């Protein structure tokens, strides 16, 4: 009999371990598991995430942390999940296509991952969108490697 900790992604039920003999989840308060621990046994660490699991985790949970050297008010952690990428891309395309910013003003608010608004000008948002594009691209390239080297989730823009 042996047990293993569960992976942190995808999120699963709390307070369980994997019974390696059956591959079933076992509650950590189960008497058999508690007796096994009391006998001096040690739980195996969680299995590593596959590259695809790690990619999805980074895209959906981690986000990108932006540090702006010229406008610290833009500093924050922003989502890079598929919905956010679509929104960022559509705003970027609108700016580059001559449609201006959302709301047709000189600046607009874009929310970070915590829901805090940050006021972007067109040039600032273009720099932000390029940083997101490059980060997501680097994540995808890393996920295709046999031994991924993941890019930093912290990026500096002007």
Phi and psi in radians as a Rosetta constraint file:
Dihedral C 1 N 2 CA 2 C 2 CIRCULARHARMONIC -2.638 0.35
Dihedral N 2 CA 2 C 2 N 3 CIRCULARHARMONIC 2.711 0.35
Dihedral C 2 N 3 CA 3 C 3 CIRCULARHARMONIC -2.278 0.35
Dihedral N 3 CA 3 C 3 N 4 CIRCULARHARMONIC 2.721 0.35
Dihedral C 3 N 4 CA 4 C 4 CIRCULARHARMONIC -2.381 0.35
Dihedral N 4 CA 4 C 4 N 5 CIRCULARHARMONIC 2.501 0.35
Dihedral C 4 N 5 CA 5 C 5 CIRCULARHARMONIC -1.149 0.35
Dihedral N 5 CA 5 C 5 N 6 CIRCULARHARMONIC 2.663 0.35
Dihedral C 5 N 6 CA 6 C 6 CIRCULARHARMONIC -1.464 0.35
Dihedral N 6 CA 6 C 6 N 7 CIRCULARHARMONIC 2.720 0.35
Dihedral C 6 N 7 CA 7 C 7 CIRCULARHARMONIC -1.215 0.35
Dihedral N 7 CA 7 C 7 N 8 CIRCULARHARMONIC 2.735 0.35
Dihedral C 7 N 8 CA 8 C 8 CIRCULARHARMONIC -1.502 0.35
Dihedral N 8 CA 8 C 8 N 9 CIRCULARHARMONIC -0.086 0.35
Dihedral C 8 N 9 CA 9 C 9 CIRCULARHARMONIC -2.555 0.35
Dihedral N 9 CA 9 C 9 N 10 CIRCULARHARMONIC 2.370 0.35
Dihedral C 9 N 10 CA 10 C 10 CIRCULARHARMONIC -1.189 0.35
Dihedral N 10 CA 10 C 10 N 11 CIRCULARHARMONIC 2.690 0.35
Dihedral C 10 N 11 CA 11 C 11 CIRCULARHARMONIC -1.053 0.35
Dihedral N 11 CA 11 C 11 N 12 CIRCULARHARMONIC 2.389 0.35
Dihedral C 11 N 12 CA 12 C 12 CIRCULARHARMONIC -2.224 0.35
Dihedral N 12 CA 12 C 12 N 13 CIRCULARHARMONIC -2.940 0.35
Dihedral C 12 N 13 CA 13 C 13 CIRCULARHARMONIC -1.184 0.35
Dihedral N 13 CA 13 C 13 N 14 CIRCULARHARMONIC 2.536 0.35
Dihedral C 13 N 14 CA 14 C 14 CIRCULARHARMONIC -1.362 0.35
Dihedral N 14 CA 14 C 14 N 15 CIRCULARHARMONIC 2.813 0.35
Dihedral C 14 N 15 CA 15 C 15 CIRCULARHARMONIC 1.046 0.35
Dihedral N 15 CA 15 C 15 N 16 CIRCULARHARMONIC 0.782 0.35
Dihedral C 15 N 16 CA 16 C 16 CIRCULARHARMONIC -2.361 0.35
Dihedral N 16 CA 16 C 16 N 17 CIRCULARHARMONIC 2.764 0.35
Dihedral C 16 N 17 CA 17 C 17 CIRCULARHARMONIC -2.264 0.35
Dihedral N 17 CA 17 C 17 N 18 CIRCULARHARMONIC 2.888 0.35
Dihedral C 17 N 18 CA 18 C 18 CIRCULARHARMONIC -1.661 0.35
Dihedral N 18 CA 18 C 18 N 19 CIRCULARHARMONIC 2.186 0.35
Dihedral C 18 N 19 CA 19 C 19 CIRCULARHARMONIC -1.385 0.35
Dihedral N 19 CA 19 C 19 N 20 CIRCULARHARMONIC 1.907 0.35
Dihedral C 19 N 20 CA 20 C 20 CIRCULARHARMONIC -1.187 0.35
Dihedral N 20 CA 20 C 20 N 21 CIRCULARHARMONIC -0.370 0.35
Dihedral C 20 N 21 CA 21 C 21 CIRCULARHARMONIC -1.278 0.35
Dihedral N 21 CA 21 C 21 N 22 CIRCULARHARMONIC -0.652 0.35
Dihedral C 21 N 22 CA 22 C 22 CIRCULARHARMONIC -1.907 0.35
Dihedral N 22 CA 22 C 22 N 23 CIRCULARHARMONIC -0.284 0.35
Dihedral C 22 N 23 CA 23 C 23 CIRCULARHARMONIC 1.169 0.35
Dihedral N 23 CA 23 C 23 N 24 CIRCULARHARMONIC 0.314 0.35
Dihedral C 23 N 24 CA 24 C 24 CIRCULARHARMONIC -1.646 0.35
Dihedral N 24 CA 24 C 24 N 25 CIRCULARHARMONIC 2.703 0.35
Dihedral C 24 N 25 CA 25 C 25 CIRCULARHARMONIC -1.369 0.35
Dihedral N 25 CA 25 C 25 N 26 CIRCULARHARMONIC 2.417 0.35
Dihedral C 25 N 26 CA 26 C 26 CIRCULARHARMONIC -2.142 0.35
Dihedral N 26 CA 26 C 26 N 27 CIRCULARHARMONIC 2.227 0.35
Dihedral C 26 N 27 CA 27 C 27 CIRCULARHARMONIC -1.063 0.35
Dihedral N 27 CA 27 C 27 N 28 CIRCULARHARMONIC 2.467 0.35
Dihedral C 27 N 28 CA 28 C 28 CIRCULARHARMONIC -1.214 0.35
Dihedral N 28 CA 28 C 28 N 29 CIRCULARHARMONIC -0.227 0.35
Dihedral C 28 N 29 CA 29 C 29 CIRCULARHARMONIC -1.692 0.35
Dihedral N 29 CA 29 C 29 N 30 CIRCULARHARMONIC 0.155 0.35
Dihedral C 29 N 30 CA 30 C 30 CIRCULARHARMONIC -1.109 0.35
Dihedral N 30 CA 30 C 30 N 31 CIRCULARHARMONIC 2.324 0.35
Dihedral C 30 N 31 CA 31 C 31 CIRCULARHARMONIC -1.020 0.35
Dihedral N 31 CA 31 C 31 N 32 CIRCULARHARMONIC -0.649 0.35
Dihedral C 31 N 32 CA 32 C 32 CIRCULARHARMONIC -1.142 0.35
Dihedral N 32 CA 32 C 32 N 33 CIRCULARHARMONIC -0.726 0.35
Dihedral C 32 N 33 CA 33 C 33 CIRCULARHARMONIC -1.160 0.35
Dihedral N 33 CA 33 C 33 N 34 CIRCULARHARMONIC -0.758 0.35
Dihedral C 33 N 34 CA 34 C 34 CIRCULARHARMONIC -1.098 0.35
Dihedral N 34 CA 34 C 34 N 35 CIRCULARHARMONIC -0.681 0.35
Dihedral C 34 N 35 CA 35 C 35 CIRCULARHARMONIC -1.164 0.35
Dihedral N 35 CA 35 C 35 N 36 CIRCULARHARMONIC -0.690 0.35
Dihedral C 35 N 36 CA 36 C 36 CIRCULARHARMONIC -1.073 0.35
Dihedral N 36 CA 36 C 36 N 37 CIRCULARHARMONIC -0.764 0.35
Dihedral C 36 N 37 CA 37 C 37 CIRCULARHARMONIC -1.125 0.35
Dihedral N 37 CA 37 C 37 N 38 CIRCULARHARMONIC -0.751 0.35
Dihedral C 37 N 38 CA 38 C 38 CIRCULARHARMONIC -1.091 0.35
Dihedral N 38 CA 38 C 38 N 39 CIRCULARHARMONIC -0.437 0.35
Dihedral C 38 N 39 CA 39 C 39 CIRCULARHARMONIC -1.380 0.35
Dihedral N 39 CA 39 C 39 N 40 CIRCULARHARMONIC 0.073 0.35
Dihedral C 39 N 40 CA 40 C 40 CIRCULARHARMONIC 1.662 0.35
Dihedral N 40 CA 40 C 40 N 41 CIRCULARHARMONIC 0.108 0.35
Dihedral C 40 N 41 CA 41 C 41 CIRCULARHARMONIC -1.319 0.35
Dihedral N 41 CA 41 C 41 N 42 CIRCULARHARMONIC 2.714 0.35
Dihedral C 41 N 42 CA 42 C 42 CIRCULARHARMONIC -2.113 0.35
Dihedral N 42 CA 42 C 42 N 43 CIRCULARHARMONIC 2.356 0.35
Dihedral C 42 N 43 CA 43 C 43 CIRCULARHARMONIC -1.247 0.35
Dihedral N 43 CA 43 C 43 N 44 CIRCULARHARMONIC 2.386 0.35
Dihedral C 43 N 44 CA 44 C 44 CIRCULARHARMONIC -1.256 0.35
Dihedral N 44 CA 44 C 44 N 45 CIRCULARHARMONIC 2.563 0.35
Dihedral C 44 N 45 CA 45 C 45 CIRCULARHARMONIC -1.144 0.35
Dihedral N 45 CA 45 C 45 N 46 CIRCULARHARMONIC 2.829 0.35
Dihedral C 45 N 46 CA 46 C 46 CIRCULARHARMONIC -1.075 0.35
Dihedral N 46 CA 46 C 46 N 47 CIRCULARHARMONIC 2.551 0.35
Dihedral C 46 N 47 CA 47 C 47 CIRCULARHARMONIC -1.157 0.35
Dihedral N 47 CA 47 C 47 N 48 CIRCULARHARMONIC 2.605 0.35
Dihedral C 47 N 48 CA 48 C 48 CIRCULARHARMONIC -1.137 0.35
Dihedral N 48 CA 48 C 48 N 49 CIRCULARHARMONIC 2.612 0.35
Dihedral C 48 N 49 CA 49 C 49 CIRCULARHARMONIC -1.271 0.35
Dihedral N 49 CA 49 C 49 N 50 CIRCULARHARMONIC 2.566 0.35
Dihedral C 49 N 50 CA 50 C 50 CIRCULARHARMONIC -1.235 0.35
Dihedral N 50 CA 50 C 50 N 51 CIRCULARHARMONIC 2.864 0.35
Dihedral C 50 N 51 CA 51 C 51 CIRCULARHARMONIC -1.040 0.35
Dihedral N 51 CA 51 C 51 N 52 CIRCULARHARMONIC -0.691 0.35
Dihedral C 51 N 52 CA 52 C 52 CIRCULARHARMONIC -1.151 0.35
Dihedral N 52 CA 52 C 52 N 53 CIRCULARHARMONIC -0.706 0.35
Dihedral C 52 N 53 CA 53 C 53 CIRCULARHARMONIC -1.123 0.35
Dihedral N 53 CA 53 C 53 N 54 CIRCULARHARMONIC -0.739 0.35
Dihedral C 53 N 54 CA 54 C 54 CIRCULARHARMONIC -1.116 0.35
Dihedral N 54 CA 54 C 54 N 55 CIRCULARHARMONIC -0.710 0.35
Dihedral C 54 N 55 CA 55 C 55 CIRCULARHARMONIC -1.042 0.35
Dihedral N 55 CA 55 C 55 N 56 CIRCULARHARMONIC -0.871 0.35
Dihedral C 55 N 56 CA 56 C 56 CIRCULARHARMONIC -1.081 0.35
Dihedral N 56 CA 56 C 56 N 57 CIRCULARHARMONIC -0.720 0.35
Dihedral C 56 N 57 CA 57 C 57 CIRCULARHARMONIC -1.046 0.35
Dihedral N 57 CA 57 C 57 N 58 CIRCULARHARMONIC -0.818 0.35
Dihedral C 57 N 58 CA 58 C 58 CIRCULARHARMONIC -1.164 0.35
Dihedral N 58 CA 58 C 58 N 59 CIRCULARHARMONIC -0.637 0.35
Dihedral C 58 N 59 CA 59 C 59 CIRCULARHARMONIC -1.268 0.35
Dihedral N 59 CA 59 C 59 N 60 CIRCULARHARMONIC -0.616 0.35
Dihedral C 59 N 60 CA 60 C 60 CIRCULARHARMONIC -1.699 0.35
Dihedral N 60 CA 60 C 60 N 61 CIRCULARHARMONIC -0.445 0.35
Dihedral C 60 N 61 CA 61 C 61 CIRCULARHARMONIC -1.952 0.35
Dihedral N 61 CA 61 C 61 N 62 CIRCULARHARMONIC -0.707 0.35
Dihedral C 61 N 62 CA 62 C 62 CIRCULARHARMONIC -1.383 0.35
Dihedral N 62 CA 62 C 62 N 63 CIRCULARHARMONIC -0.874 0.35
Dihedral C 62 N 63 CA 63 C 63 CIRCULARHARMONIC 1.333 0.35
Dihedral N 63 CA 63 C 63 N 64 CIRCULARHARMONIC -2.941 0.35
Dihedral C 63 N 64 CA 64 C 64 CIRCULARHARMONIC -2.183 0.35
Dihedral N 64 CA 64 C 64 N 65 CIRCULARHARMONIC 2.338 0.35
Dihedral C 64 N 65 CA 65 C 65 CIRCULARHARMONIC -1.703 0.35
Dihedral N 65 CA 65 C 65 N 66 CIRCULARHARMONIC 2.105 0.35
Dihedral C 65 N 66 CA 66 C 66 CIRCULARHARMONIC -1.800 0.35
Dihedral N 66 CA 66 C 66 N 67 CIRCULARHARMONIC 2.316 0.35
Dihedral C 66 N 67 CA 67 C 67 CIRCULARHARMONIC -2.091 0.35
Dihedral N 67 CA 67 C 67 N 68 CIRCULARHARMONIC 2.093 0.35
Dihedral C 67 N 68 CA 68 C 68 CIRCULARHARMONIC -1.760 0.35
Dihedral N 68 CA 68 C 68 N 69 CIRCULARHARMONIC 2.173 0.35
Dihedral C 68 N 69 CA 69 C 69 CIRCULARHARMONIC -1.297 0.35
Dihedral N 69 CA 69 C 69 N 70 CIRCULARHARMONIC -0.497 0.35
Dihedral C 69 N 70 CA 70 C 70 CIRCULARHARMONIC -1.686 0.35
Dihedral N 70 CA 70 C 70 N 71 CIRCULARHARMONIC -0.445 0.35
Dihedral C 70 N 71 CA 71 C 71 CIRCULARHARMONIC -2.408 0.35
Dihedral N 71 CA 71 C 71 N 72 CIRCULARHARMONIC 1.466 0.35
Dihedral C 71 N 72 CA 72 C 72 CIRCULARHARMONIC -0.987 0.35
Dihedral N 72 CA 72 C 72 N 73 CIRCULARHARMONIC -0.355 0.35
Dihedral C 72 N 73 CA 73 C 73 CIRCULARHARMONIC -1.131 0.35
Dihedral N 73 CA 73 C 73 N 74 CIRCULARHARMONIC -0.273 0.35
Dihedral C 73 N 74 CA 74 C 74 CIRCULARHARMONIC -1.480 0.35
Dihedral N 74 CA 74 C 74 N 75 CIRCULARHARMONIC -0.237 0.35
Dihedral C 74 N 75 CA 75 C 75 CIRCULARHARMONIC -1.009 0.35
Dihedral N 75 CA 75 C 75 N 76 CIRCULARHARMONIC 2.314 0.35
Dihedral C 75 N 76 CA 76 C 76 CIRCULARHARMONIC 2.967 0.35
Dihedral N 76 CA 76 C 76 N 77 CIRCULARHARMONIC 3.067 0.35
Dihedral C 76 N 77 CA 77 C 77 CIRCULARHARMONIC -1.846 0.35
Dihedral N 77 CA 77 C 77 N 78 CIRCULARHARMONIC 2.210 0.35
Dihedral C 77 N 78 CA 78 C 78 CIRCULARHARMONIC -2.043 0.35
Dihedral N 78 CA 78 C 78 N 79 CIRCULARHARMONIC 2.594 0.35
Dihedral C 78 N 79 CA 79 C 79 CIRCULARHARMONIC -1.229 0.35
Dihedral N 79 CA 79 C 79 N 80 CIRCULARHARMONIC 2.569 0.35
Dihedral C 79 N 80 CA 80 C 80 CIRCULARHARMONIC -2.294 0.35
Dihedral N 80 CA 80 C 80 N 81 CIRCULARHARMONIC 0.417 0.35
Dihedral C 80 N 81 CA 81 C 81 CIRCULARHARMONIC -1.195 0.35
Dihedral N 81 CA 81 C 81 N 82 CIRCULARHARMONIC 3.053 0.35
Dihedral C 81 N 82 CA 82 C 82 CIRCULARHARMONIC -1.033 0.35
Dihedral N 82 CA 82 C 82 N 83 CIRCULARHARMONIC -0.752 0.35
Dihedral C 82 N 83 CA 83 C 83 CIRCULARHARMONIC -1.081 0.35
Dihedral N 83 CA 83 C 83 N 84 CIRCULARHARMONIC -0.768 0.35
Dihedral C 83 N 84 CA 84 C 84 CIRCULARHARMONIC -1.153 0.35
Dihedral N 84 CA 84 C 84 N 85 CIRCULARHARMONIC -0.718 0.35
Dihedral C 84 N 85 CA 85 C 85 CIRCULARHARMONIC -1.047 0.35
Dihedral N 85 CA 85 C 85 N 86 CIRCULARHARMONIC -0.720 0.35
Dihedral C 85 N 86 CA 86 C 86 CIRCULARHARMONIC -1.097 0.35
Dihedral N 86 CA 86 C 86 N 87 CIRCULARHARMONIC -0.751 0.35
Dihedral C 86 N 87 CA 87 C 87 CIRCULARHARMONIC -1.148 0.35
Dihedral N 87 CA 87 C 87 N 88 CIRCULARHARMONIC -0.785 0.35
Dihedral C 87 N 88 CA 88 C 88 CIRCULARHARMONIC -1.067 0.35
Dihedral N 88 CA 88 C 88 N 89 CIRCULARHARMONIC -0.772 0.35
Dihedral C 88 N 89 CA 89 C 89 CIRCULARHARMONIC -1.111 0.35
Dihedral N 89 CA 89 C 89 N 90 CIRCULARHARMONIC -0.742 0.35
Dihedral C 89 N 90 CA 90 C 90 CIRCULARHARMONIC -1.167 0.35
Dihedral N 90 CA 90 C 90 N 91 CIRCULARHARMONIC -0.661 0.35
Dihedral C 90 N 91 CA 91 C 91 CIRCULARHARMONIC -1.167 0.35
Dihedral N 91 CA 91 C 91 N 92 CIRCULARHARMONIC -0.770 0.35
Dihedral C 91 N 92 CA 92 C 92 CIRCULARHARMONIC -1.025 0.35
Dihedral N 92 CA 92 C 92 N 93 CIRCULARHARMONIC -0.816 0.35
Dihedral C 92 N 93 CA 93 C 93 CIRCULARHARMONIC -1.079 0.35
Dihedral N 93 CA 93 C 93 N 94 CIRCULARHARMONIC -0.704 0.35
Dihedral C 93 N 94 CA 94 C 94 CIRCULARHARMONIC -1.086 0.35
Dihedral N 94 CA 94 C 94 N 95 CIRCULARHARMONIC -0.729 0.35
Dihedral C 94 N 95 CA 95 C 95 CIRCULARHARMONIC -1.118 0.35
Dihedral N 95 CA 95 C 95 N 96 CIRCULARHARMONIC -0.912 0.35
Dihedral C 95 N 96 CA 96 C 96 CIRCULARHARMONIC -1.188 0.35
Dihedral N 96 CA 96 C 96 N 97 CIRCULARHARMONIC -0.446 0.35
Dihedral C 96 N 97 CA 97 C 97 CIRCULARHARMONIC -1.492 0.35
Dihedral N 97 CA 97 C 97 N 98 CIRCULARHARMONIC -0.013 0.35
Dihedral C 97 N 98 CA 98 C 98 CIRCULARHARMONIC 1.591 0.35
Dihedral N 98 CA 98 C 98 N 99 CIRCULARHARMONIC 0.133 0.35
Dihedral C 98 N 99 CA 99 C 99 CIRCULARHARMONIC -1.462 0.35
Dihedral N 99 CA 99 C 99 N 100 CIRCULARHARMONIC -0.150 0.35
Dihedral C 99 N 100 CA 100 C 100 CIRCULARHARMONIC 1.409 0.35
Dihedral N 100 CA 100 C 100 N 101 CIRCULARHARMONIC -2.834 0.35
Dihedral C 100 N 101 CA 101 C 101 CIRCULARHARMONIC -1.604 0.35
Dihedral N 101 CA 101 C 101 N 102 CIRCULARHARMONIC 2.773 0.35
Dihedral C 101 N 102 CA 102 C 102 CIRCULARHARMONIC -0.975 0.35
Dihedral N 102 CA 102 C 102 N 103 CIRCULARHARMONIC 2.319 0.35
Dihedral C 102 N 103 CA 103 C 103 CIRCULARHARMONIC 1.515 0.35
Dihedral N 103 CA 103 C 103 N 104 CIRCULARHARMONIC -0.088 0.35
Dihedral C 103 N 104 CA 104 C 104 CIRCULARHARMONIC 1.064 0.35
Dihedral N 104 CA 104 C 104 N 105 CIRCULARHARMONIC 0.391 0.35
Dihedral C 104 N 105 CA 105 C 105 CIRCULARHARMONIC -1.690 0.35
Dihedral N 105 CA 105 C 105 N 106 CIRCULARHARMONIC -3.001 0.35
Dihedral C 105 N 106 CA 106 C 106 CIRCULARHARMONIC -1.458 0.35
Dihedral N 106 CA 106 C 106 N 107 CIRCULARHARMONIC -0.243 0.35
Dihedral C 106 N 107 CA 107 C 107 CIRCULARHARMONIC -2.686 0.35
Dihedral N 107 CA 107 C 107 N 108 CIRCULARHARMONIC 2.826 0.35
Dihedral C 107 N 108 CA 108 C 108 CIRCULARHARMONIC -2.578 0.35
Dihedral N 108 CA 108 C 108 N 109 CIRCULARHARMONIC 2.829 0.35
Dihedral C 108 N 109 CA 109 C 109 CIRCULARHARMONIC -1.654 0.35
Dihedral N 109 CA 109 C 109 N 110 CIRCULARHARMONIC 2.352 0.35
Dihedral C 109 N 110 CA 110 C 110 CIRCULARHARMONIC -2.214 0.35
Dihedral N 110 CA 110 C 110 N 111 CIRCULARHARMONIC 2.331 0.35
Dihedral C 110 N 111 CA 111 C 111 CIRCULARHARMONIC -1.468 0.35
Dihedral N 111 CA 111 C 111 N 112 CIRCULARHARMONIC 2.461 0.35
Dihedral C 111 N 112 CA 112 C 112 CIRCULARHARMONIC -1.483 0.35
Dihedral N 112 CA 112 C 112 N 113 CIRCULARHARMONIC -3.077 0.35
Dihedral C 112 N 113 CA 113 C 113 CIRCULARHARMONIC -1.125 0.35
Dihedral N 113 CA 113 C 113 N 114 CIRCULARHARMONIC -0.416 0.35
Dihedral C 113 N 114 CA 114 C 114 CIRCULARHARMONIC -1.555 0.35
Dihedral N 114 CA 114 C 114 N 115 CIRCULARHARMONIC -0.010 0.35
Dihedral C 114 N 115 CA 115 C 115 CIRCULARHARMONIC 1.522 0.35
Dihedral N 115 CA 115 C 115 N 116 CIRCULARHARMONIC 0.179 0.35
Dihedral C 115 N 116 CA 116 C 116 CIRCULARHARMONIC -1.507 0.35
Dihedral N 116 CA 116 C 116 N 117 CIRCULARHARMONIC 2.302 0.35
Dihedral C 116 N 117 CA 117 C 117 CIRCULARHARMONIC -1.365 0.35
Dihedral N 117 CA 117 C 117 N 118 CIRCULARHARMONIC 2.497 0.35
Dihedral C 117 N 118 CA 118 C 118 CIRCULARHARMONIC -2.237 0.35
Dihedral N 118 CA 118 C 118 N 119 CIRCULARHARMONIC 2.311 0.35
Dihedral C 118 N 119 CA 119 C 119 CIRCULARHARMONIC -1.534 0.35
Dihedral N 119 CA 119 C 119 N 120 CIRCULARHARMONIC 2.056 0.35
Dihedral C 119 N 120 CA 120 C 120 CIRCULARHARMONIC -1.940 0.35
Dihedral N 120 CA 120 C 120 N 121 CIRCULARHARMONIC 2.417 0.35
Dihedral C 120 N 121 CA 121 C 121 CIRCULARHARMONIC -1.514 0.35
Dihedral N 121 CA 121 C 121 N 122 CIRCULARHARMONIC 3.020 0.35
Dihedral C 121 N 122 CA 122 C 122 CIRCULARHARMONIC -1.052 0.35
Dihedral N 122 CA 122 C 122 N 123 CIRCULARHARMONIC -0.836 0.35
Dihedral C 122 N 123 CA 123 C 123 CIRCULARHARMONIC -1.095 0.35
Dihedral N 123 CA 123 C 123 N 124 CIRCULARHARMONIC -0.692 0.35
Dihedral C 123 N 124 CA 124 C 124 CIRCULARHARMONIC -1.139 0.35
Dihedral N 124 CA 124 C 124 N 125 CIRCULARHARMONIC -0.719 0.35
Dihedral C 124 N 125 CA 125 C 125 CIRCULARHARMONIC -1.202 0.35
Dihedral N 125 CA 125 C 125 N 126 CIRCULARHARMONIC -0.635 0.35
Dihedral C 125 N 126 CA 126 C 126 CIRCULARHARMONIC -1.057 0.35
Dihedral N 126 CA 126 C 126 N 127 CIRCULARHARMONIC -0.782 0.35
Dihedral C 126 N 127 CA 127 C 127 CIRCULARHARMONIC -1.093 0.35
Dihedral N 127 CA 127 C 127 N 128 CIRCULARHARMONIC -0.730 0.35
Dihedral C 127 N 128 CA 128 C 128 CIRCULARHARMONIC -1.077 0.35
Dihedral N 128 CA 128 C 128 N 129 CIRCULARHARMONIC -0.846 0.35
Dihedral C 128 N 129 CA 129 C 129 CIRCULARHARMONIC -1.072 0.35
Dihedral N 129 CA 129 C 129 N 130 CIRCULARHARMONIC -0.692 0.35
Dihedral C 129 N 130 CA 130 C 130 CIRCULARHARMONIC -1.151 0.35
Dihedral N 130 CA 130 C 130 N 131 CIRCULARHARMONIC -0.675 0.35
Dihedral C 130 N 131 CA 131 C 131 CIRCULARHARMONIC -1.115 0.35
Dihedral N 131 CA 131 C 131 N 132 CIRCULARHARMONIC -0.733 0.35
Dihedral C 131 N 132 CA 132 C 132 CIRCULARHARMONIC -1.126 0.35
Dihedral N 132 CA 132 C 132 N 133 CIRCULARHARMONIC -0.811 0.35
Dihedral C 132 N 133 CA 133 C 133 CIRCULARHARMONIC -0.987 0.35
Dihedral N 133 CA 133 C 133 N 134 CIRCULARHARMONIC -0.839 0.35
Dihedral C 133 N 134 CA 134 C 134 CIRCULARHARMONIC -1.152 0.35
Dihedral N 134 CA 134 C 134 N 135 CIRCULARHARMONIC -0.655 0.35
Dihedral C 134 N 135 CA 135 C 135 CIRCULARHARMONIC -1.149 0.35
Dihedral N 135 CA 135 C 135 N 136 CIRCULARHARMONIC -0.824 0.35
Dihedral C 135 N 136 CA 136 C 136 CIRCULARHARMONIC -1.111 0.35
Dihedral N 136 CA 136 C 136 N 137 CIRCULARHARMONIC -0.704 0.35
Dihedral C 136 N 137 CA 137 C 137 CIRCULARHARMONIC -1.060 0.35
Dihedral N 137 CA 137 C 137 N 138 CIRCULARHARMONIC -0.810 0.35
Dihedral C 137 N 138 CA 138 C 138 CIRCULARHARMONIC -1.098 0.35
Dihedral N 138 CA 138 C 138 N 139 CIRCULARHARMONIC -0.657 0.35
Dihedral C 138 N 139 CA 139 C 139 CIRCULARHARMONIC -1.081 0.35
Dihedral N 139 CA 139 C 139 N 140 CIRCULARHARMONIC -0.793 0.35
Dihedral C 139 N 140 CA 140 C 140 CIRCULARHARMONIC -1.106 0.35
Dihedral N 140 CA 140 C 140 N 141 CIRCULARHARMONIC -0.727 0.35
Dihedral C 140 N 141 CA 141 C 141 CIRCULARHARMONIC -1.121 0.35
Dihedral N 141 CA 141 C 141 N 142 CIRCULARHARMONIC -0.768 0.35
Dihedral C 141 N 142 CA 142 C 142 CIRCULARHARMONIC -1.061 0.35
Dihedral N 142 CA 142 C 142 N 143 CIRCULARHARMONIC -0.689 0.35
Dihedral C 142 N 143 CA 143 C 143 CIRCULARHARMONIC -1.160 0.35
Dihedral N 143 CA 143 C 143 N 144 CIRCULARHARMONIC -0.314 0.35
Dihedral C 143 N 144 CA 144 C 144 CIRCULARHARMONIC -1.594 0.35
Dihedral N 144 CA 144 C 144 N 145 CIRCULARHARMONIC -0.071 0.35
Dihedral C 144 N 145 CA 145 C 145 CIRCULARHARMONIC -1.502 0.35
Dihedral N 145 CA 145 C 145 N 146 CIRCULARHARMONIC 2.651 0.35
Dihedral C 145 N 146 CA 146 C 146 CIRCULARHARMONIC -1.182 0.35
Dihedral N 146 CA 146 C 146 N 147 CIRCULARHARMONIC -0.570 0.35
Dihedral C 146 N 147 CA 147 C 147 CIRCULARHARMONIC -2.250 0.35
Dihedral N 147 CA 147 C 147 N 148 CIRCULARHARMONIC 1.490 0.35
Dihedral C 147 N 148 CA 148 C 148 CIRCULARHARMONIC -1.046 0.35
Dihedral N 148 CA 148 C 148 N 149 CIRCULARHARMONIC 2.417 0.35
Dihedral C 148 N 149 CA 149 C 149 CIRCULARHARMONIC -1.968 0.35
Dihedral N 149 CA 149 C 149 N 150 CIRCULARHARMONIC 1.857 0.35
Dihedral C 149 N 150 CA 150 C 150 CIRCULARHARMONIC -1.366 0.35
Dihedral N 150 CA 150 C 150 N 151 CIRCULARHARMONIC 2.430 0.35
Dihedral C 150 N 151 CA 151 C 151 CIRCULARHARMONIC -1.254 0.35
Dihedral N 151 CA 151 C 151 N 152 CIRCULARHARMONIC 2.769 0.35
Dihedral C 151 N 152 CA 152 C 152 CIRCULARHARMONIC -1.148 0.35
Dihedral N 152 CA 152 C 152 N 153 CIRCULARHARMONIC 2.463 0.35
Dihedral C 152 N 153 CA 153 C 153 CIRCULARHARMONIC -1.551 0.35
Dihedral N 153 CA 153 C 153 N 154 CIRCULARHARMONIC 0.120 0.35
Dihedral C 153 N 154 CA 154 C 154 CIRCULARHARMONIC -1.931 0.35
Dihedral N 154 CA 154 C 154 N 155 CIRCULARHARMONIC 2.177 0.35
Dihedral C 154 N 155 CA 155 C 155 CIRCULARHARMONIC -2.272 0.35
Dihedral N 155 CA 155 C 155 N 156 CIRCULARHARMONIC 2.475 0.35
Dihedral C 155 N 156 CA 156 C 156 CIRCULARHARMONIC -1.845 0.35
Dihedral N 156 CA 156 C 156 N 157 CIRCULARHARMONIC 2.301 0.35
Dihedral C 156 N 157 CA 157 C 157 CIRCULARHARMONIC -2.138 0.35
Dihedral N 157 CA 157 C 157 N 158 CIRCULARHARMONIC 2.915 0.35
